[in-house]
Amino acid sequence: MTPAVWGALLGATTAAGLLLVGFRVAATRRPQLDTRVLPYLRDLPRSGPGPRAVQTAPPRSVVAAVYGPLLRSAADAVERVLGGGSTSVRRRLERAGLDRTVHDFRVEQVLWGLAAFALTAAYGVLDALGDPSGVASSAVLCVVAFALGVLARDSHLSGQVRSRERRILAEFPTVAELLALSVAAGESPVAALDRVVRRSGGELSTDLARVLAAVRTGEPVSAAFDRLAAATGQPLVARFAQGIAVAVERGTPLADVLHAQAADVREAGRRELIEVAARREVFMMVPVVFLVLPVTVLFAFWPGVVGLSLTTP
């Protein structure tokens, strides 16, 4: 066979392998049927005492099948040690918009801890090659690194919550104004909510889409917004949801309420910007005092120093 034929065969084999990999990745990323259907079947009875009775999906890879039970056991151990914060973790997962359970989060904490443990263990092995007497201290450092990795994932979750809530506050005035314009044009609250959700994209739009899905499954509008107010960690968003719920229940003008909410958020953002600028005023003086001022003094006095050195005998 000629080299051209061999090249064609190798190219065809590589292309077939890449196609198989692409099809497999697409198949694994496709959402399962229960994931798409169960959120809309809210009245189904659950078997077992709680969320732990829900059956987990089968592992999608050999690594997950081999190490999955070990990771779940380690996550259970972390849950027993840090079990007092399960309620806080569950609430922060909801506020961060992450579709995970507390057990899944504990597994992620174990993975972060194992990554920190592996890095520290690699450094300890390299250090032990030169000085074998530091094995005990390296083992202690590995344990400390594992604990720090577990805590780092918890801190990262808090950072995700703060980042998402900042994005919600940034887009809140626009969403509130769009809702007010739709209601003032004569649409019902549900129709206005549907229009805003379809026309916008963002974290607050995602929360409003969940509210709209709950309303379409039969939940009252006021109850859905009350649940949004209870789940959010932002007082402004909670007041916005409570205001809509009260307006729907009592029949008060909803457009005026939404305009007032948007104005309050813009005023709060303006005040926060002024406060941040006041706190950063000292940091703004650092380049002036330590960079601009010394250069100015140098340019002012350096010619005189040179002149004195030239005129003195």
Secondary structure, DSSP 8 states (H G I E B T S, - for coil): --HHHHHHHHHHHHHHHHHHHHHHHHHHHS--HHHHHGGG-TT----SSSGGGS-----SSHHHHHHHHHHHHHHHHHHHHSGGGHHHHHHHHHHHT----HHHHHHHHHHHHHHHHHHHHHHHHHHHHH-GGGHHHHHHHHHHHHHHHHHHHHHHHHHHHHHHHHHHHHHHHHHHHHHHHHHHTT--HHHHHHHHHHH--SHHHHHHHHHHHHHHTT--HHHHHHHHHHH-S-HHHHHHHHHHHHHHHHT--HHHHHHHHHHHHHHHHHHHHHHHHHHTHHHHHHHIIIIIHHHHHHHHHHHHHHHHHHH--
